[in-house]
Amino acid sequence: MPFLSRLVHRFSTVATSTPKIGSISNELYREKDLKRLVDKFKKSSDLERFRTKTGIYKDTVRRLANAKRFKWVEEILEHQKQYKDASKEGFSVRLIALYGQAGMFENAHKVFEEMPERNCKQTILSFNALLGACVNSKKFNMVDGLFSDLPKRLGIEPDRVSYNTVVKAYCEMGSLDSATKLLDEMEKKGVSPDRITFNTLLYAFYMNGRFADAEMTWQRMINKNVTPDIRSYNAKLYGLAIEKKTKEAVQLVEEMRKKTIKVDVFSFNAVIKGFVNEGKLEEAKRWYDDIEKSDCAINKGTFTILVPFVCEKGDLEFAFELCKKIFSRRFALLIRNCCSLLWILWLRNPRLRRQKSCWSFRRQMITVVTI
């Protein structure tokens, strides 16, 4: 019994002395000092379970990159190479992707080139990760070279993920004809395009005013038995809005509902944008009310589309109500832009100044302006 008790005690001591990943994650999330965050992250990396938590890595890299602390991004990611995980392709793929997330393609490329030194095989997985890092870092001019040269060197064939990444790069560059040619090449090579392929092309064509090309791509998608989803329909709705074909956009929303495709806030915003482009205030307001009645949450895009238009049309009271909602939802990027507008609304509209409920809001506005 004494021996058993000691054994139980030993195991319980080990269990209690190993920190829980959840508490480590919370501590890192709450840490405001970025240098201390880096030190704590590196120390936590000694725990094998911690190194499996992709979300913690992504969040930490995002925070450092947003603060332009790229040296510290490099510090925590280079620190990972000392662990045995570094010999696994999956771990290198993660480092490549994280460097891409931070816009640090040169570092991502270095991780890729070092893989053989760590006895780590380079397959289609790491190739795709490098392509993705290149696109996420906006090094679009380098994508072609990687796509044409690396597969030969590695003895691999690009797959659907590879093609989709390059299609995205071409679309981001505005080289939409090149993206379409790559779609043709995919099919010739026996690689079937999927919904991601078509949605990338649809969004680029519709948003760049190439409505006819978008419609041909839509038909090609149907012919390939690829079913359009909410992203496909939203791209088309924005295309109709740009073309000032809002009546057709409304009909398309009805079609979506009949097909049980759930309309989201981006669908509503697209229709509102269409009415704004056509100068139809009442219709835009009615669709805004429909968002309020639905289970969709109004987003920043809704206000960005509506507020300038409503002011231009002289509906100052509605503009004031929109600005109040921006404040209540704490959309930081929009609040300060609204402040100057609100002063104008306040000065121009005596009815607003007579409403008692507006005075407390005015005080909030003054507080924001003086911060």
C-alpha positions as CSV (number, residue, x, y, z in Angstrom):
1,M,0.0,0.0,0.0
2,P,2.7,2.6,0.8
3,F,4.3,1.8,-2.6
4,L,0.9,2.3,-4.3
5,S,0.4,5.5,-2.5
6,R,3.7,6.8,-3.6
7,L,3.0,5.8,-7.2
8,V,-0.4,7.6,-7.2
9,H,1.3,10.7,-5.6
10,R,4.0,10.7,-8.2
11,F,1.5,10.6,-11.1
12,S,-0.7,13.2,-9.5
13,T,2.3,15.5,-9.0
14,V,3.2,15.2,-12.7
15,A,-0.4,15.9,-13.7
16,T,-0.7,19.0,-11.5
17,S,2.7,20.3,-12.5
18,T,2.0,20.3,-16.2
19,P,0.3,23.5,-17.1
20,K,-3.0,23.3,-18.9
21,I,-3.0,24.5,-22.5
22,G,-6.2,26.4,-22.0
23,S,-4.8,28.5,-19.2
24,I,-1.6,29.2,-21.3
25,S,-3.7,30.3,-24.2
26,N,-5.8,32.6,-22.1
27,E,-2.7,34.1,-20.5
28,L,-1.1,34.8,-24.0
29,Y,-4.4,36.3,-25.2
30,R,-4.6,38.7,-22.2
31,E,-0.9,39.7,-22.5
32,K,-0.8,43.3,-23.8
33,D,3.0,43.7,-23.7
34,L,4.1,42.2,-27.0
35,K,7.7,41.5,-25.9
36,R,6.4,39.6,-22.9
37,L,4.0,37.8,-25.3
38,V,7.0,36.7,-27.4
39,D,8.9,35.4,-24.3
40,K,5.9,33.5,-22.9
41,F,5.2,32.0,-26.4
42,K,8.7,30.7,-26.8
43,K,8.7,29.2,-23.3
44,S,5.3,27.6,-23.9
45,S,6.6,26.1,-27.1
46,D,8.6,23.6,-25.1
47,L,5.3,21.8,-24.5
48,E,4.6,19.3,-27.2
49,R,0.8,19.8,-26.8
50,F,1.2,23.5,-27.1
51,R,2.9,23.1,-30.5
52,T,-0.2,21.3,-31.8
53,K,-2.5,24.3,-31.2
54,T,-2.6,26.0,-34.6
55,G,-5.1,28.6,-33.4
56,I,-2.6,30.0,-30.8
57,Y,0.1,30.3,-33.4
58,K,-2.2,32.1,-35.9
59,D,-3.5,34.5,-33.3
60,T,0.0,35.4,-31.9
61,V,1.4,35.9,-35.4
62,R,-1.6,38.0,-36.4
63,R,-1.1,40.3,-33.3
64,L,2.6,40.7,-34.0
65,A,2.1,41.3,-37.7
66,N,-0.7,43.9,-37.1
67,A,1.7,45.7,-34.8
68,K,4.4,45.5,-37.6
69,R,6.7,43.5,-35.2
70,F,8.0,41.3,-38.0
71,K,11.3,40.6,-36.2
72,W,9.3,39.1,-33.3
73,V,7.3,37.0,-35.7
74,E,10.6,35.7,-37.0
75,E,11.8,35.2,-33.5
76,I,9.0,32.9,-32.4
77,L,8.8,31.0,-35.7
78,E,12.5,30.4,-36.0
79,H,12.5,29.2,-32.4
80,Q,10.3,26.3,-33.5
81,K,13.0,24.8,-35.7
82,Q,14.8,23.3,-32.7
83,Y,12.1,20.8,-31.9
84,K,11.8,17.3,-33.4
85,D,8.5,18.3,-35.1
86,A,10.6,20.3,-37.6
87,S,11.5,17.1,-39.4
88,K,7.8,16.6,-40.2
89,E,6.4,18.2,-43.4
90,G,3.2,19.2,-41.6
91,F,5.1,21.3,-39.2
92,S,7.1,23.0,-41.9
93,V,3.9,23.6,-43.9
94,R,2.5,25.4,-40.8
95,L,5.6,27.6,-40.5
96,I,5.4,28.5,-44.2
97,A,1.7,29.4,-43.9
98,L,2.3,31.5,-40.8
99,Y,5.1,33.5,-42.5
100,G,2.7,33.9,-45.4
101,Q,0.0,35.2,-43.0
102,A,2.4,37.8,-41.8
103,G,3.3,38.8,-45.4
104,M,6.9,37.5,-44.9
105,F,7.4,35.5,-48.1
106,E,11.2,35.5,-48.0
107,N,11.1,33.8,-44.7
108,A,8.5,31.3,-45.9
109,H,10.6,30.5,-48.9
110,K,13.6,30.0,-46.6
111,V,11.7,27.4,-44.5
112,F,10.8,25.6,-47.7
113,E,14.3,25.5,-49.0
114,E,15.7,24.3,-45.7
115,M,13.4,21.3,-45.5
116,P,15.8,18.8,-47.1
117,E,18.4,19.9,-44.5
118,R,16.0,18.7,-41.8
119,N,15.4,15.4,-43.6
120,C,11.9,16.7,-44.4
121,K,10.3,15.6,-47.6
122,Q,8.9,18.3,-50.0
123,T,5.6,17.1,-51.5
124,I,2.6,18.8,-53.0
125,L,1.6,19.9,-49.5
126,S,4.6,22.1,-48.9
127,F,4.5,23.3,-52.5
128,N,0.9,24.4,-52.1
129,A,1.8,26.1,-48.8
130,L,4.6,28.0,-50.5
131,L,2.2,29.1,-53.3
132,G,-0.3,30.2,-50.7
133,A,2.3,32.2,-48.7
134,C,3.3,33.9,-51.9
135,V,-0.2,35.0,-52.7
136,N,-1.0,36.0,-49.1
137,S,2.2,38.1,-49.1
138,K,1.0,39.7,-52.3
139,K,4.1,38.7,-54.2
140,F,1.9,38.0,-57.3
141,N,4.8,38.5,-59.8
142,M,6.6,35.5,-58.3
143,V,3.7,33.1,-58.5
144,D,4.2,32.2,-62.2
145,G,7.9,31.2,-61.7
146,L,7.1,29.0,-58.6
147,F,4.2,27.3,-60.4
148,S,6.2,26.5,-63.6
149,D,9.6,25.7,-62.1
150,L,9.1,24.0,-58.7
151,P,6.9,21.0,-59.8
152,K,9.6,19.9,-62.3
153,R,12.3,20.2,-59.6
154,L,10.3,18.3,-57.1
155,G,8.9,15.7,-59.5
156,I,5.3,16.5,-58.6
157,E,2.1,17.5,-60.5
158,P,0.1,20.6,-59.4
159,D,-3.3,19.6,-58.0
160,R,-6.6,21.5,-57.6
161,V,-5.3,23.5,-54.6
162,S,-2.3,24.6,-56.6
163,Y,-4.4,25.8,-59.6
164,N,-6.9,27.5,-57.3
165,T,-4.1,29.4,-55.6
166,V,-2.7,30.6,-58.9
167,V,-6.2,31.5,-60.2
168,K,-6.6,33.7,-57.1
169,A,-3.2,35.3,-57.7
170,Y,-4.2,36.2,-61.3
171,C,-7.5,37.6,-60.2
172,E,-5.9,39.7,-57.5
173,M,-3.5,41.1,-60.1
174,G,-6.4,41.9,-62.4
175,S,-5.1,39.4,-65.0
176,L,-8.6,37.8,-65.5
177,D,-7.9,36.5,-69.0
178,S,-4.8,34.6,-67.6
179,A,-7.0,33.2,-64.9
180,T,-9.5,31.9,-67.5
181,K,-6.7,30.3,-69.5
182,L,-5.5,28.5,-66.4
183,L,-9.0,27.1,-66.0
184,D,-8.7,25.7,-69.5
185,E,-5.3,24.3,-68.6
186,M,-6.7,22.6,-65.5
187,E,-9.3,20.7,-67.5
188,K,-6.8,19.7,-70.2
189,K,-4.6,18.3,-67.4
190,G,-7.5,16.3,-66.0
191,V,-7.8,18.5,-62.9
192,S,-11.5,19.3,-62.2
193,P,-12.3,22.8,-61.1
194,D,-14.4,23.1,-58.0
195,R,-16.7,25.7,-56.4
196,I,-13.6,27.6,-55.0
197,T,-12.2,27.9,-58.6
198,F,-15.5,29.2,-60.0
199,N,-16.3,31.5,-57.1
200,T,-12.9,33.1,-57.3
201,L,-13.4,33.8,-61.0
202,L,-17.1,34.9,-60.6
203,Y,-16.2,37.4,-57.9
204,A,-13.3,38.9,-60.0
205,F,-15.4,39.2,-63.2
206,Y,-18.5,40.6,-61.5
207,M,-16.6,43.1,-59.3
208,N,-14.5,44.3,-62.2
209,G,-17.6,45.1,-64.4
210,R,-17.1,42.1,-66.7
211,F,-20.6,40.9,-66.4
212,A,-20.8,39.0,-69.7
213,D,-17.6,37.0,-68.8
214,A,-19.0,36.3,-65.4
215,E,-22.2,35.0,-66.9
216,M,-20.3,32.7,-69.2
217,T,-18.3,31.4,-66.2
218,W,-21.6,30.8,-64.3
219,Q,-22.9,28.7,-67.2
220,R,-19.6,26.8,-67.3
221,M,-19.9,26.1,-63.6
222,I,-23.5,24.7,-64.2
223,N,-22.3,22.6,-67.1
224,K,-19.6,21.1,-64.9
225,N,-22.3,20.1,-62.3
226,V,-20.8,22.4,-59.7
227,T,-23.7,23.9,-57.7
228,P,-23.5,27.6,-56.9
229,D,-23.5,28.4,-53.2
230,I,-24.2,31.6,-51.3
231,R,-20.8,33.1,-52.3
232,S,-21.6,32.5,-56.0
233,Y,-25.0,34.2,-55.6
234,N,-23.6,37.1,-53.6
235,A,-20.9,37.7,-56.3
236,K,-23.7,37.8,-58.9
237,L,-25.8,40.2,-56.8
238,Y,-22.9,42.6,-56.6
239,G,-22.4,42.3,-60.3
240,L,-26.1,43.2,-60.9
241,A,-25.7,46.1,-58.5
242,I,-22.7,47.5,-60.4
243,E,-24.7,47.1,-63.7
244,K,-27.7,48.9,-62.1
245,K,-29.9,45.9,-62.6
246,T,-31.4,45.9,-59.1
247,K,-34.8,44.6,-60.2
248,E,-33.0,41.4,-61.4
249,A,-31.0,41.3,-58.1
250,V,-34.3,41.3,-56.2
251,Q,-35.6,38.5,-58.4
252,L,-32.3,36.6,-57.8
253,V,-32.8,36.9,-54.0
254,E,-36.3,35.3,-54.5
255,E,-34.7,32.5,-56.5
256,M,-32.2,31.9,-53.7
257,R,-35.0,31.6,-51.1
258,K,-36.9,29.2,-53.3
259,K,-33.8,27.1,-53.5
260,T,-33.4,27.3,-49.7
261,I,-30.1,29.2,-50.1
262,K,-30.0,31.3,-46.9
263,V,-29.7,35.0,-47.7
264,D,-27.0,36.6,-45.6
265,V,-26.0,40.2,-44.8
266,F,-23.8,40.4,-47.9
267,S,-26.8,39.5,-50.0
268,F,-28.8,42.4,-48.4
269,N,-25.8,44.8,-48.8
270,A,-25.5,44.0,-52.5
271,V,-29.2,44.8,-53.1
272,I,-28.9,48.0,-51.1
273,K,-25.8,48.9,-53.1
274,G,-27.9,48.4,-56.2
275,F,-30.6,50.8,-55.1
276,V,-28.0,53.3,-54.0
277,N,-26.4,53.2,-57.4
278,E,-29.8,53.8,-58.9
279,G,-30.5,56.7,-56.5
280,K,-33.5,55.0,-54.9
281,L,-33.6,56.0,-51.3
282,E,-36.9,54.5,-50.1
283,E,-36.1,51.1,-51.6
284,A,-32.6,51.1,-50.0
285,K,-34.2,51.9,-46.6
286,R,-36.8,49.2,-47.0
287,W,-34.0,46.6,-47.6
288,Y,-32.1,47.9,-44.6
289,D,-35.3,47.3,-42.5
290,D,-35.4,43.8,-43.9
291,I,-32.0,43.1,-42.5
292,E,-33.2,44.3,-39.1
293,K,-36.2,41.9,-39.4
294,S,-34.1,39.0,-40.5
295,D,-31.6,37.0,-38.3
296,C,-28.7,38.6,-40.1
297,A,-26.4,41.0,-38.2
298,I,-25.8,44.3,-39.9
299,N,-22.1,44.8,-40.6
300,K,-19.8,47.7,-41.3
301,G,-20.4,47.4,-45.0
302,T,-24.1,48.2,-44.6
303,F,-23.3,51.5,-43.0
304,T,-20.5,52.3,-45.4
305,I,-22.9,51.9,-48.3
306,L,-25.9,53.7,-46.7
307,V,-24.6,56.7,-44.6
308,P,-23.1,58.8,-47.4
309,F,-26.0,58.1,-49.7
310,V,-28.6,59.0,-47.1
311,C,-26.9,62.3,-46.3
312,E,-26.6,63.1,-50.0
313,K,-30.3,62.6,-50.3
314,G,-30.9,64.9,-47.3
315,D,-32.6,62.4,-45.0
316,L,-30.7,63.7,-42.0
317,E,-32.9,62.0,-39.3
318,F,-32.3,58.6,-40.8
319,A,-28.6,59.3,-41.2
320,F,-28.5,60.3,-37.5
321,E,-30.2,57.0,-36.5
322,L,-27.6,55.1,-38.6
323,C,-24.8,56.9,-36.9
324,K,-26.3,56.1,-33.5
325,K,-26.2,52.4,-34.4
326,I,-22.6,52.7,-35.5
327,F,-21.8,54.0,-32.0
328,S,-23.8,51.3,-30.2
329,R,-22.1,48.6,-32.2
330,R,-18.7,50.2,-31.5
331,F,-17.4,50.0,-35.1
332,A,-14.2,51.7,-34.3
333,L,-13.1,52.5,-37.8
334,L,-16.4,54.2,-38.7
335,I,-17.0,56.1,-35.5
336,R,-14.5,58.9,-36.0
337,N,-15.6,59.3,-39.6
338,C,-19.2,59.7,-38.3
339,C,-18.3,62.3,-35.8
340,S,-17.8,65.2,-38.2
341,L,-20.9,64.1,-40.1
342,L,-22.9,64.1,-36.9
343,W,-22.0,67.6,-36.1
344,I,-23.3,68.7,-39.5
345,L,-26.5,66.8,-39.0
346,W,-26.9,68.3,-35.5
347,L,-26.4,71.8,-36.7
348,R,-28.6,71.5,-39.8
349,N,-31.6,69.8,-38.3
350,P,-33.5,71.7,-35.5
351,R,-35.8,68.7,-34.9
352,L,-32.8,66.6,-33.8
353,R,-31.7,69.2,-31.3
354,R,-35.2,69.3,-29.8
355,Q,-35.3,65.6,-29.1
356,K,-34.2,64.8,-25.5
357,S,-33.0,61.4,-26.5
358,C,-30.5,63.0,-28.8
359,W,-28.8,65.0,-26.1
360,S,-27.3,62.0,-24.3
361,F,-26.1,60.7,-27.6
362,R,-24.5,64.1,-28.3
363,R,-22.5,63.8,-25.1
364,Q,-21.2,60.4,-26.2
365,M,-20.2,61.9,-29.5
366,I,-18.3,64.8,-27.8
367,T,-16.5,62.2,-25.7
368,V,-15.3,60.3,-28.8
369,V,-14.2,63.5,-30.6
370,T,-12.1,64.7,-27.6
371,I,-10.3,61.3,-27.1
